[in-house]
Amino acid sequence: MAWFTRITRFGDVHLVYGQEANMSCGIASVMMCVFKINKLKPGATAMTVEKDICQKYADASGTPYAPNKKGTLPKHLAHVLNEFTSGHWRWHHFHPNHVPSVLVHKVGVASGLGPTVDVNPVILGVDWETHGAHWVVVDTVREFLGTKYATVCDPWDSNVHIQKIREHHPFHYNANEGGFSFDFWGSHKEYTNSAKGQVKTWGMLYRDSAK
């Protein structure tokens, strides 16, 4: 397991969890949401939390968790999130043009520059233009000079990608843009080819309310 600290051009700081297996983006996204909502810090307890999350996913799916063989399903991810955080998580499928509006409503919009202390992250399912799908976390939406930007915490390359969003338009994700980082230690995966997609088939996971 590996955590990375990323700083955006808005002066915000984000913890990004890097997935270890090819199909563990769902569990990695759940880990990020659990840590961000519960304000946990990476350390010795993170390994225990990850183990518990994987076991809860296996219990929910009724099969052993196999991150190198198959991906994770949204209804099971929602069940795990409800076990580890407050509020009620559900999976929602929207028309692509509605995704940005829901994202703005659920995450909230922060204006100006500087850190954001309280976050309400969501998990998005991205359909790649080539093939396959991917889970990512959006924990902040910024409005700057009249334009809104979503901060995507991507477990594949352990990086943040600032993506411009427009309400009533599809959410386009380009993992080759909007990211800048440097590492003091640790290793992570990289995007080697064009990685573009939209939130269509897999929709999003979000909390309806806090307890």
DRENPA-111054 format. One record per residue: residue in one letter; x, y, z of N, C-alpha, C, O in turn. Coordinates in steps of 0.001 Angstrom, whole numbers, plus 524288, in hexadecimal, padded with zeros to 5 digits. Example, Ala and Ser with C-alpha at 12.3 -4.5 7.8 and 13.67 -1.06 7.14 Angstrom:
# DRENPA-111054
> a/83386/7E9C6/81E78/8300C/7EE6C/81E78/83390/7F31C/81E78/8379C/7F309/82111 $
> s/83232/7F736/81BA8/83566/7FBDC/81BE4/83264/8001E/81EBE/83461/80472/81F67 $
***
This chain:
# DRENPA-111054
> m/80341/7FB62/80000/80000/80000/80000/80366/804D3/80000/807C7/804AC/801FB $
> a/80181/8091D/7FDD5/804A0/80DDF/7FD94/8010C/812A1/7FD61/7FD3B/812C6/7FA75 $
> w/8025F/8167D/8008C/7FF8C/81B77/80097/80323/81FB3/7FE8A/807DA/81FA1/7FF7E $
> f/800DC/82365/7FBB4/803DB/827BA/7F98D/80113/82CD9/7FAD7/7FC48/82D2D/7FAA0 $
> t/80424/830D0/7FC2E/80212/83608/7FD36/802A3/83951/7F854/806EE/839E1/7F63C $
> r/7FE4E/83B7D/7F684/7FE5F/83E9E/7F1BF/7FC60/8441E/7F2E6/7F8B1/844D2/7F5EA $
> i/7FED2/847F8/7F07E/7FD4B/84D71/7F120/7FB83/84F79/7EBD8/7FE4C/84EED/7E7F5 $
> t/7F6E5/851D0/7EBAD/7F4CB/853C6/7E6BF/7F646/85979/7E5EF/7F872/85C05/7E962 $
> r/7F50C/85B61/7E152/7F635/860E3/7E026/7F2BC/8649A/7E32C/7F3B0/86950/7E336 $
> f/7EEAF/86289/7E5BB/7EB55/865C4/7E90B/7ED5A/865FB/7EEAC/7EACE/86839/7F214 $
> g/7F1E6/863AC/7EFA4/7F41E/863BE/7F4DA/7F1A0/85FDF/7F887/7F221/8605E/7FD49 $
> d/7EEF2/85C05/7F667/7EC51/85811/7F98C/7EFB9/85335/7F9E8/7F2E1/85225/7F670 $
> v/7EF0D/85041/7FE28/7F226/84B90/7FF0D/7EE87/846D8/7FF03/7EA62/846E8/80174 $
> h/7F01F/842BD/7FC37/7ECE7/83E11/7FBA8/7F024/83933/7FCAE/7F47F/838A9/7FAB8 $
> l/7EDF1/835A9/7FFC7/7F04C/8308C/8007A/7EE25/82CE8/7FC4E/7E967/82C5A/7FBBD $
> v/7F1A5/82A70/7F968/7F00D/826D7/7F541/7F248/8217A/7F66B/7F6F3/820E0/7F76A $
> y/7EEDF/81D98/7F647/7F07D/8183B/7F74A/7F179/8157F/7F21B/7EE17/81574/7EEAF $
> g/7F616/8133B/7F186/7F772/81093/7ECAE/7F5DD/80ADF/7ECC0/7F74F/807F3/7F049 $
> q/7F2DF/8094E/7E8CB/7F141/803DB/7E886/7F5ED/80068/7E754/7F98A/801FE/7E494 $
> e/7F5CF/7FBA0/7E973/7FA2B/7F80A/7E8AB/7F91F/7F423/7E451/7FCAD/7F2C9/7E15E $
> a/7F44A/7F24F/7E3E1/7F2E9/7EE83/7DFE0/7F033/7F13B/7DB58/7EE5B/7F5A4/7DBE0 $
> n/7EFF7/7EE98/7D6E9/7EDB9/7F0FA/7D23B/7E7F3/7F243/7D2CF/7E60C/7F5EE/7D059 $
> m/7E522/7EF50/7D605/7DF85/7F021/7D687/7DDE8/7F19A/7DC16/7D991/7F066/7DDC5 $
> s/7E15C/7F42B/7DEDF/7E02B/7F5AD/7E445/7DEC9/7FB70/7E4D7/7DF06/7FD93/7E924 $
> c/7DD55/7FDFC/7E080/7DC16/80397/7E0C5/7D74A/804A1/7E423/7D6F1/808B9/7E6A3 $
> g/7D394/800F6/7E43C/7CEE4/801BA/7E76C/7D01A/801D5/7ED33/7CE51/8054D/7F004 $
> i/7D324/7FE08/7EEFB/7D4A6/7FDD2/7F480/7D823/80275/7F5DD/7D7A7/804AC/7FA1B $
> a/7DBA1/803F2/7F255/7DEFD/8087F/7F349/7DBBA/80D71/7F3CD/7DCEB/810CB/7F709 $
> s/7D7A3/80DEE/7F0A7/7D43C/81281/7F0FC/7D137/81287/7F61E/7D07C/816A4/7F880 $
> v/7CF7B/80DF5/7F7CC/7CCD7/80D8C/7FCE0/7D094/80F20/80143/7CF14/811F3/804DA $
> m/7D56A/80D4E/800F5/7D950/80EBE/804E5/7D9E5/814AA/80545/7DA0D/816D6/8098F $
> m/7DA37/81742/800CE/7DAD2/81CF3/800DA/7D625/81F9C/80362/7D6CA/8233F/80676 $
> c/7D16C/81DCD/80218/7CCB7/82030/80457/7CC88/81F5F/80A37/7CB43/822FC/80D20 $
> v/7CDC8/81AAF/80BFD/7CDBE/81982/81195/7D19B/81CF9/8147F/7D058/81F0C/818A5 $
> f/7D642/81D9B/81262/7DA3E/820C1/814FF/7D8E9/82691/814D2/7D9D8/8295E/8189E $
> k/7D6C3/82862/8107F/7D57D/82DF1/8100A/7D0E3/82F71/8138A/7D0FB/8338C/81609 $
> i/7CCE3/82C25/813BA/7C84A/82D52/816E2/7C973/82CD4/81CB3/7C7DE/83020/81FD2 $
> n/7CC35/828B7/81E19/7CD64/827BE/823A0/7D242/82A93/82587/7D3BE/82A2F/82A15 $
> k/7D4BB/82D74/821EB/7D97B/83081/82320/7DDB7/82D05/82595/7E00A/82E5C/82994 $
> l/7DE9E/828A1/82323/7E2C0/82516/824DA/7E7D2/82687/8221E/7E7D6/82931/81E1D $
> k/7EC19/824B9/8245C/7F137/825BC/82216/7F3D3/8208C/820CA/7F37C/81CD2/823D0 $
> p/7F66B/8204D/81C4E/7F92B/81B7B/81AEE/7FD23/81A0E/81F21/7FFB2/81D76/8215D $
> g/7FD9C/81514/82029/8012D/81331/8242C/8004D/80D69/824FD/7FE59/80AB5/82186 $
> a/801BB/80B88/82987/80144/805F3/82AAA/7FBA0/80416/82A6C/7FA98/7FFB1/828C5 $
> t/7F7F2/8076B/82C12/7F279/805C0/82C29/7F02B/80552/826A7/7EC2C/802C0/825E8 $
> a/7F2A7/807D1/822C9/7F099/807BA/81D76/7F06E/80231/81B52/7ECCE/800CD/8187B $
> m/7F451/7FF03/81CA8/7F478/7F9A4/81ACA/7EFE5/7F68A/81CFB/7ED93/7F355/81A40 $
> t/7EE9D/7F77F/821E6/7EA31/7F4C8/8244E/7E519/7F677/821D0/7E1B6/7F337/820C5 $
> v/7E485/7FB95/820D4/7DFCA/7FD9A/81E66/7DF19/7FB41/818FA/7DACB/7F9A6/8178C $
> e/7E351/7FB0E/815F5/7E2FC/7F8DF/810AF/7E167/7F317/810E7/7DE26/7F158/80DD3 $
> k/7E3AA/7F034/81476/7E256/7EAA2/81500/7DC94/7E9FF/8165E/7D9EB/7E699/8143F $
> d/7DAA8/7ED4D/819F3/7D51F/7ED03/81B80/7D18D/7EE6D/816EE/7CD79/7EBFA/81635 $
> i/7D309/7F259/813D9/7CFEC/7F3F6/80F63/7CF9B/7EF8B/80B5E/7CB6A/7EE71/80949 $
> c/7D3FC/7ED0E/80A4D/7D406/7E8B5/80694/7D095/7E43E/8087B/7CDD2/7E1CC/80565 $
> q/7D0C0/7E32E/80D95/7CD88/7DEF6/80FBA/7C7C1/7E056/80F64/7C48C/7DCFD/80E1F $
> k/7C667/7E539/81084/7C0F4/7E6E4/81025/7BEFF/7E685/80A89/7BA78/7E535/80999 $
> y/7C274/7E7B2/806CC/7C0D9/7E73E/80155/7BFEA/7E17E/7FFFB/7BC21/7E03A/7FD4C $
> a/7C349/7DE11/801C9/7C29C/7D87C/800D1/7BD82/7D68A/80335/7BAB9/7D36C/800D5 $
> d/7BC4C/7D867/807EF/7B763/7D6E0/80A81/7B2AF/7D8B8/80755/7AEE4/7D5D7/806AB $
> a/7B2F7/7DD8D/80561/7AE96/7DFC1/80274/7ADC9/7DD04/7FD3C/7A958/7DC39/7FB91 $
> s/7B213/7DB8F/7FAA2/7B1B5/7D91C/7F57E/7B0CC/7D341/7F5CB/7AF03/7D0DA/7F207 $
> g/7B207/7D0F5/7FA4B/7B15A/7CB57/7FAE5/7B5AA/7C81C/7F875/7B53E/7C354/7F82C $
> t/7B9D0/7CAA7/7F6B3/7BE49/7C7F5/7F462/7C351/7CA72/7F663/7C343/7CEFE/7F7F2 $
> p/7C7A7/7C795/7F661/7CC96/7C9DA/7F814/7CE13/7CE8F/7F4B6/7CD27/7CE9B/7EFFE $
> y/7D05C/7D277/7F72E/7D20E/7D716/7F454/7D6E1/7D5B0/7F11D/7DAD5/7D400/7F346 $
> a/7D692/7D665/7EBEE/7DACD/7D4DC/7E865/7DC2C/7D968/7E4D2/7DA68/7D986/7E059 $
> p/7DF4E/7DD34/7E6AD/7E053/7E1FD/7E3B2/7E367/7E144/7DEB0/7E391/7E4D1/7DB74 $
> n/7E5DC/7DCBE/7DDF6/7E8B5/7DBD3/7D91D/7E571/7D8F9/7D509/7E72F/7D82B/7D0A1 $
> k/7E0A5/7D76D/7D68A/7DD71/7D45F/7D300/7D871/7D722/7D149/7D6B2/7D673/7CCDC $
> k/7D626/7DA3A/7D4C0/7D142/7DCC5/7D357/7D0A8/7E1EE/7D63E/7D2E5/7E2BE/7DA6C $
> g/7CD92/7E560/7D3E8/7CCB4/7EA83/7D63C/7C894/7EA59/7DA79/7C680/7E636/7DBC6 $
> t/7C76D/7EEEB/7DC98/7C3B0/7EF52/7E0E8/7BE92/7F1AE/7DEFE/7BE88/7F50E/7DB92 $
> l/7BA43/7EFDC/7E141/7B518/7F1B2/7DFBA/7B333/7F608/7E35F/7B449/7F5E2/7E80E $
> p/7B066/7F9DF/7E149/7AEE9/7FE79/7E464/7AB6C/7FD49/7E916/7AC12/7FFB4/7ED31 $
> k/7A7C1/7F9A1/7E897/7A449/7F893/7ED04/7A74B/7F653/7F1A8/7A5E6/7F74D/7F628 $
> h/7AB6A/7F351/7F095/7AE9D/7F135/7F4CD/7B223/7F569/7F727/7B312/7F57A/7FBDF $
> l/7B414/7F8EB/7F3D2/7B73A/7FD48/7F5C9/7B3FC/800C5/7F95C/7B5E3/8029D/7FD5F $
> a/7AF0E/801AB/7F7E0/7AB96/804DB/7FB23/7AAC4/80245/8006F/7AABB/804EB/80473 $
> h/7AA1C/7FD24/80076/7A970/7FA47/80566/7AE36/7FB08/808ED/7ADA9/7FBF1/80D9D $
> v/7B2D3/7FAA7/806AF/7B7A0/7FB4A/809C1/7B80D/800D6/80BE5/7B971/80196/81070 $
> l/7B6DE/804AD/808AE/7B726/80A20/80A70/7B365/80B25/80EF3/7B4A2/80E21/81282 $
> n/7AED7/808B1/80ED0/7AB13/80959/81317/7ACFA/806EA/81824/7AB42/80868/81C60 $
> e/7B089/80326/817B4/7B2B2/800A2/81C59/7B6E8/803F4/81EF4/7B7E5/8036D/823A1 $
> f/7B95C/8075A/81BEA/7BDF7/80A1B/81DE8/7BD4B/81002/81E76/7C0A1/81293/820CA $
> t/7B915/81235/81C65/7B85C/817DD/81CCC/7B2C6/8191C/81E7D/7AF64/815B2/81E8A $
> s/7B1E3/81DF8/81FD9/7ACA5/81FBC/8212A/7A997/820D9/81C36/7ABC9/82103/817F0 $
> g/7A48B/8219C/81CD1/7A13D/822BA/8185A/79FA1/81DC5/81589/7A12D/8197B/8170F $
> h/79C90/81E58/81179/79AAE/819DD/80E7E/79CA4/81A2D/808EA/79B2B/81DB5/80600 $
> w/79FF6/81680/8076A/7A219/8164E/80229/79E92/81316/7FE99/79C78/80F0B/80022 $
> r/79E00/814F8/7F9DB/79B29/81208/7F5E1/79DDD/812C4/7F097/7A0AE/8168D/7EFAD $
> w/79CE0/80EFF/7ED34/79EC2/80F86/7E7DD/79A65/811D7/7E48E/795E2/81039/7E4F1 $
> h/79BC7/815A2/7E14C/797F9/81852/7DE07/799D3/81853/7D860/79E69/81942/7D746 $
> h/7963C/81747/7D4D7/79768/81796/7CF49/79480/81C3B/7CCFA/78FB8/81C91/7CD50 $
> f/79774/81FD1/7CA9F/79524/8248F/7C881/79627/824F1/7C2A8/799AE/82271/7C08E $
> h/792FC/8281F/7C01B/79445/829A8/7BAC8/79974/82CA0/7BB05/79A37/82FCE/7BE8B $
> p/79D07/82BA5/7B755/7A225/82E47/7B78C/7A1E1/83421/7B83B/7A547/83666/7BAC3 $
> n/79DE2/836AC/7B605/79D7D/83C5F/7B672/79C0F/83E2E/7BBF1/79CAC/842C9/7BD2D $
> h/79A2D/83AAD/7BF3C/7989B/83C1F/7C485/79CFA/83B6C/7C884/79CA1/83D68/7CCE1 $
> v/7A114/8389B/7C707/7A53E/8375A/7CAC3/7A7CB/83C33/7CD1D/7A84E/83C6F/7D1E3 $
> p/7A96E/8401D/7CA05/7ABEB/844B6/7CC65/7A86E/84782/7D057/7AA56/84941/7D465 $
> s/7A35F/847F9/7CF3B/79FD8/84AAD/7D2CF/79F67/847C2/7D800/79F75/84A29/7DC2B $
> v/79EF8/8429D/7D7BC/79EB1/83F7D/7DC84/7A3D6/83FCF/7DF74/7A3EA/84019/7E440 $
> l/7A813/83FC1/7DC98/7AD40/84028/7DEF8/7ADC7/84540/7E1FC/7AF9F/84545/7E66E $
> v/7AC30/84986/7DF9E/7AC6C/84EA1/7E230/7A902/84EAE/7E712/7AA8E/850C3/7EB1E $
> h/7A461/84C62/7E6AD/7A0B3/84C5F/7EB0F/7A2AC/84918/7EF99/7A22E/84AB5/7F419 $
> k/7A4E0/84492/7EE89/7A674/840FF/7F2B2/7ABC8/84254/7F50F/7AC79/841FE/7F9CE $
> v/7AF73/843CB/7F1DB/7B4AD/84514/7F3DD/7B4C4/84A96/7F61C/7B77B/84BA3/7F9F0 $
> g/7B1C0/84E21/7F3AF/7B1EB/85396/7F54C/7B618/8567A/7F23E/7B984/85412/7EFDE $
> v/7B5CE/85B90/7F250/7B976/85ECD/7EF55/7BC7D/86252/7F308/7BA33/8651E/7F634 $
> a/7C19D/86229/7F299/7C50B/8659C/7F5A3/7C72A/869C7/7F1FE/7C8CB/8689D/7ED9F $
> s/7C725/86E95/7F3C5/7C91C/872DE/7F08E/7CE68/874AA/7F28F/7CFCF/873B1/7F70E $
> g/7D149/87742/7EF36/7D654/87963/7F0D0/7DA8F/87548/7F115/7DA39/87126/7EEA7 $
> l/7DEA2/8768F/7F428/7E32B/87329/7F4AB/7E3CA/87151/7FA4A/7E16F/8737C/7FDE1 $
> g/7E6F9/86D52/7FAFF/7E82A/86B74/80041/7E5C0/86634/80171/7E276/8644B/7FE7F $
> p/7E765/863D1/805D0/7E593/85E9D/8073C/7DFC5/85E66/80875/7DD7B/86240/80A35 $
> t/7DD69/859E2/80787/7D807/858CE/808FF/7D820/854AD/80D43/7DA18/8505F/80C6B $
> v/7D609/855EE/811CB/7D671/8526A/81648/7D25A/84E16/8160B/7D3AB/84979/8165B $
> d/7CD70/84F8E/8157D/7C933/84BBE/81565/7C7B3/84A78/80FC7/7C6AA/84DF7/80CA4 $
> v/7C798/8456B/80E8D/7C649/843C9/80942/7C1F9/83FB2/80965/7C145/83CEF/80D44 $
> n/7BF25/83F60/80522/7BB0F/83B74/80481/7BBFB/838BF/7FF43/7B965/83A01/7FB69 $
> p/7BFA2/8350F/7FF18/7C142/832C5/7FA1A/7BD1C/82F49/7F7A4/7B9A2/82D48/7FA4A $
> v/7BD92/82EA0/7F291/7BA5B/82AF1/7EF9E/7BE06/8277F/7EC70/7C28C/828DE/7EB8A $
> i/7BC0A/82311/7EAC4/7BEFF/81F87/7E768/7BC5D/81F61/7E211/7B7A7/81E80/7E1AB $
> l/7BF71/82040/7DDFE/7BD6F/82031/7D8A7/7BF5E/81B63/7D5C2/7C3D4/819BA/7D672 $
> g/7BBFC/81929/7D281/7BD85/814DB/7CF21/7BE6A/816D6/7C9A3/7BAC0/81894/7C70E $
> v/7C33C/81698/7C7D1/7C4AB/818AE/7C2B1/7C4DC/81443/7BEAD/7C78B/8105A/7BF77 $
> d/7C205/814E8/7BA69/7C26A/8115B/7B5F1/7C6AB/8136C/7B24C/7C618/817A7/7B014 $
> w/7CAE8/8107F/7B1AA/7CF07/81231/7AE1D/7CD2C/811EF/7A872/7C9F3/80EA5/7A70F $
> e/7CF38/81568/7A537/7CDC5/81578/79FB5/7CF99/81082/79CF0/7CD05/80EAA/79952 $
> t/7D3FB/80E5E/79E99/7D61A/809B1/79C1C/7D332/804D4/79DFC/7D055/8026B/79AF7 $
> h/7D3E5/80360/7A2E6/7D116/7FEFC/7A536/7D1DE/7FF27/7AB18/7D582/8019F/7AD09 $
> g/7CE68/7FC81/7ADE9/7CEE8/7FC2D/7B38C/7CCAE/800E4/7B65C/7CAB9/80490/7B3F3 $
> a/7CD07/800B1/7BB7A/7CAF0/804D4/7BECA/7CE84/80595/7C37C/7D210/80277/7C466 $
> h/7CD8C/809C8/7C67B/7D120/80B32/7CAB1/7CE32/80E54/7CED0/7CAF9/811A5/7CD7F $
> w/7CF4B/80D4D/7D3CA/7CD0E/81050/7D81C/7D0DF/81486/7D9DB/7D583/81376/7DA87 $
> v/7CEF5/8194E/7DA98/7D21E/81DAA/7DC89/7CEFB/8209F/7E0A7/7CA40/81FE8/7E11C $
> v/7D19C/823E6/7E399/7CF21/826FC/7E7B5/7CF73/82CC7/7E65C/7D388/82EB7/7E4B7 $
> v/7CB1C/82F7F/7E714/7CB1F/8353A/7E6CB/7C9E9/8373F/7EC41/7C5AF/83643/7EE54 $
> d/7CD93/83A0C/7EE92/7CCC0/83BE4/7F3EF/7CC33/841CC/7F459/7CB07/843D1/7F88D $
> t/7CD08/84498/7F00B/7CCA0/84A4D/7F026/7CAD3/84C51/7EAD8/7CC89/84A68/7E6C6 $
> v/7C768/85024/7EAED/7C607/85314/7E637/7C746/858C7/7E757/7C567/85AFE/7EB2D $
> r/7CA69/85B1D/7E404/7CBFE/86091/7E4A6/7C978/863F9/7E079/7C8BC/86253/7DC04 $
> e/7C82C/868B9/7E202/7C66B/86C91/7DE2F/7CA59/870FA/7DE16/7CB65/8736F/7E216 $
> f/7CC83/871F7/7D98A/7D08A/875F3/7D8FD/7CF85/87900/7D3F8/7CF67/876C9/7CFB4 $
> l/7CECD/87E0D/7D48B/7CDB7/8818C/7D024/7C90B/87FA2/7CCF3/7C908/87FDB/7C825 $
> g/7C515/87DC1/7CFC3/7C03C/87C39/7CD41/7C020/876C6/7CAEC/7BC29/8752F/7C8B6 $
> t/7C464/873E5/7CB5E/7C4B2/86E97/7C93E/7C54D/86AB7/7CDAF/7C828/86BB7/7D16C $
> k/7C2A0/86649/7CD4C/7C2F1/8623B/7D151/7C6C9/85DF4/7CFBB/7C716/85C69/7CB30 $
> y/7C9B3/85C18/7D39B/7CD9C/8580B/7D2BF/7CCF4/853B8/7D6D2/7CC7F/854CD/7DB7C $
> a/7CCEA/84EE1/7D50C/7CCA7/84A6E/7D89A/7D224/84848/7D97C/7D528/8479F/7D5CB $
> t/7D365/84734/7DE60/7D867/844D5/7DFA9/7D7A8/83EEF/7DFE0/7D50F/83CE9/7E362 $
> v/7D9F0/83C33/7DC20/7D975/83689/7DBC5/7DE38/833F6/7DE45/7E2A1/834C0/7DC86 $
> c/7DD4F/830E6/7E257/7E174/82DDF/7E4D3/7E16C/82879/7E248/7DDD4/82562/7E31C $
> d/7E566/82763/7DF3B/7E581/822A5/7DC04/7E91C/81E8E/7DE75/7EDCD/81F7A/7DEF4 $
> p/7E6F4/81A05/7DFFE/7EA33/8160D/7E27A/7EDFE/8135A/7DEC3/7F1B4/810DD/7E089 $
> w/7ED22/813C9/7D998/7F0AB/8111E/7D5FC/7F61C/8138F/7D602/7FA00/810D9/7D6CB $
> d/7F65E/818BB/7D525/7FB77/81B53/7D51D/7FC8F/81E41/7DA29/80069/8211C/7DA8D $
> s/7F91D/81D88/7DE13/7F9DD/81FF8/7E33D/7FA76/825E4/7E2C9/7FD93/82843/7E595 $
> n/7F785/82836/7DF4F/7F81B/82DC3/7DE4A/7F2CE/8307A/7DE7C/7EEBB/82DEC/7DE84 $
> v/7F2E4/835A3/7DE9E/7EE19/838B2/7DE2C/7EDF8/83B2C/7D8C0/7F1F9/83CD8/7D6AE $
> h/7E94D/83B5C/7D686/7E894/83D9D/7D157/7E434/841A5/7D1A7/7DFBF/84057/7D2E4 $
> i/7E57B/84677/7D08A/7E19F/84AAB/7D09D/7DEC7/84AB6/7CB69/7E129/84B79/7C74E $
> q/7D9A3/849E2/7CB9D/7D68B/8496F/7C6DF/7D243/84D9C/7C6C9/7CF4E/84E33/7CA88 $
> k/7D1FF/85073/7C27F/7CDE7/85464/7C1E5/7C8A7/851AB/7C11F/7C83F/84DF8/7BE13 $
> i/7C4AA/8537D/7C3DC/7BF78/85138/7C336/7BB8B/8557C/7C1E8/7BC1B/859FC/7C382 $
> r/7B793/853F6/7BEFA/7B34F/8578C/7BD9A/7AE2B/854CB/7BEBF/7AD43/8506B/7BCF9 $
> e/7AADF/8575E/7C1AF/7A5D0/85512/7C2E4/7A29E/8547B/7BDE6/7A2EC/857B8/7BA5C $
> h/79F8F/8504B/7BDAF/79C4B/84EF2/7B937/79F85/84D27/7B48D/79DA6/84D24/7B01F $
> h/7A465/84BA1/7B595/7A7BC/84951/7B19B/7AA30/8445E/7B3EC/7AA9D/843EE/7B8B1 $
> p/7ABC9/840AF/7B0AC/7AE36/83BE5/7B2B9/7B337/83D14/7B5C0/7B5E7/840EF/7B4B9 $
> f/7B461/839B1/7B97B/7B947/83A1C/7BC5E/7BD6E/83730/7B944/7BD5A/83263/7B8FC $
> h/7C103/83A0E/7B6FA/7C551/837BE/7B409/7CA1D/8376B/7B790/7CB98/83B3F/7BA12 $
> y/7CC80/832D9/7B7B9/7D13A/8322D/7BADE/7D5CD/830E3/7B752/7D5AB/82D18/7B45E $
> n/7D9D0/83413/7B7A9/7DE9F/8332B/7B4C1/7E308/83293/7B8B7/7E4E8/8366C/7BAE9 $
> a/7E4A5/82DC3/7B997/7E894/82CA9/7BD90/7EE07/82E4F/7BBF8/7F1AB/82DF7/7BF17 $
> n/7EEA4/83017/7B728/7F3BA/831FE/7B55F/7F43A/837E2/7B607/7F83A/83A2A/7B4A2 $
> e/7F030/83A55/7B824/7F04A/83FF9/7B8E6/7EED5/84166/7BE7E/7EC70/83E54/7C151 $
> g/7F054/84615/7BFFE/7EEA2/84838/7C4FE/7F16E/8461F/7C9B7/7EFC1/8470F/7CE20 $
> g/7F5B7/84343/7C8E4/7F887/84118/7CD57/7FE37/842CD/7CD6F/800C9/84313/7C961 $
> f/80021/843F1/7D21C/805A6/84539/7D2C7/80749/84366/7D82F/80494/8446A/7DC06 $
> s/80BAD/840BB/7D87D/80D50/83ECA/7DD99/8131A/83D74/7DD88/8158D/83D0F/7D969 $
> f/81531/83CC5/7E22E/81A6F/83AAC/7E2BC/81A6E/8371C/7E77E/8176C/837E7/7EB29 $
> d/81DCB/8333A/7E768/81DE1/82F43/7EB7E/82319/82F70/7EE68/82747/82FCD/7EC0E $
> f/822B7/82F29/7F39E/8276C/82EAD/7F6C8/828DD/828ED/7F772/82D74/82799/7F7F8 $
> w/824EB/82587/7F76D/825C1/81FEB/7F7D9/820D7/81D26/7F5FB/81CCF/81F94/7F4FF $
> g/8214A/81804/7F584/81CC6/814F5/7F3DD/81C80/8146F/7EDF8/81EAB/817A2/7EB1B $
> s/819DD/81070/7EC34/81931/80F8C/7E698/81367/80EE0/7E566/8105F/80D40/7E8C2 $
> h/811EB/8101F/7E0A6/80C79/80FAF/7DF1F/80C26/80EBC/7D949/81012/80F0C/7D685 $
> k/8077F/80D94/7D76F/806AB/80C85/7D1E3/8067E/811A5/7CEDD/805EE/815DA/7D120 $
> e/806FB/81138/7C9C5/806CD/815CF/7C668/80308/814E3/7C1E3/80235/81070/7C041 $
> y/800C2/81915/7BFE2/7FDB5/818D0/7BB19/8017C/81972/7B68B/803F2/81D89/7B5F3 $
> t/801ED/8156C/7B35D/8059A/81597/7AF02/802FE/8170B/7A9DD/80591/818F9/7A64A $
> n/7FDF1/81622/7A97C/7FB1A/8176A/7A4B9/7F6D0/81B5C/7A5E8/7F5F2/81CC9/7AA6A $
> s/7F42F/81D12/7A1E3/7EFDD/820B1/7A29D/7EBA4/81E29/7A5F2/7E997/81A06/7A496 $
> a/7EA60/8209D/7AA3B/7E670/81E81/7ADD6/7E211/8227E/7AE58/7E24C/82604/7B19C $
> k/7DE1B/821E8/7AB19/7D9AE/82580/7AB11/7D49F/8226C/7ABB7/7D422/81E08/7A9D1 $
> g/7D0E8/824C4/7AE66/7CBF5/82216/7AF16/7C7B6/825A8/7B121/7C88C/82A4F/7B203 $
> q/7C31D/8235D/7B1DD/7BEA5/82630/7B3F2/7BC1A/822F9/7B83C/7BCDE/81E3D/7B893 $
> v/7B910/8259E/7BB82/7B5F1/822F8/7BF74/7B0B9/821B1/7BCF0/7AD5E/82516/7BC5B $
> k/7B010/81CC0/7BB73/7AB4C/81B2C/7B8B5/7A8E4/8164A/7BB33/7A4FF/8169C/7BE01 $
> t/7AB3E/811D7/7BA23/7A8FF/80CDA/7BBD0/7A8F9/80C39/7C1B3/7A52D/80A4F/7C3F1 $
> w/7AD31/80DD3/7C433/7AE00/80C91/7C9B8/7AC42/810CC/7CD78/7AC21/80FDF/7D22F $
> g/7AAE8/8156A/7CB8B/7A8A3/81961/7CEF1/7AC23/81B0F/7D371/7B0DF/81BA4/7D2D4 $
> m/7A9B7/81BD5/7D7FE/7ACB7/81DA2/7DC83/7AA80/81B85/7E195/7A5F7/819F4/7E1E8 $
> l/7ADD5/81B87/7E581/7AC68/81A26/7EADE/7ACE2/81F0B/7EE26/7B0E0/821B7/7EDFA $
> y/7A8C2/82042/7F132/7A922/824BA/7F4AD/7A5BF/823EA/7F981/7A250/8208C/7F9A1 $
> r/7A6D1/8271B/7FD7C/7A3D9/826E1/8026A/79F0B/82A54/801F9/79F60/82ECE/80040 $
> d/79A92/82836/8038B/795CD/82B51/80385/7959A/82F28/8081D/79398/8337F/8079C $
> s/797BB/82D79/80CA2/797A0/830D9/8113C/79B74/82ED0/81531/79D41/82A5F/814CF $
> a/79CB9/8320A/81903/7A01E/83068/81D46/79CD0/82F2E/82207/798DD/831BD/82301 $
> k/79E73/82B3B/82500/79B91/829B4/829B6/79CB7/82D7F/82E29/79AA6/82CDF/83275 $
***
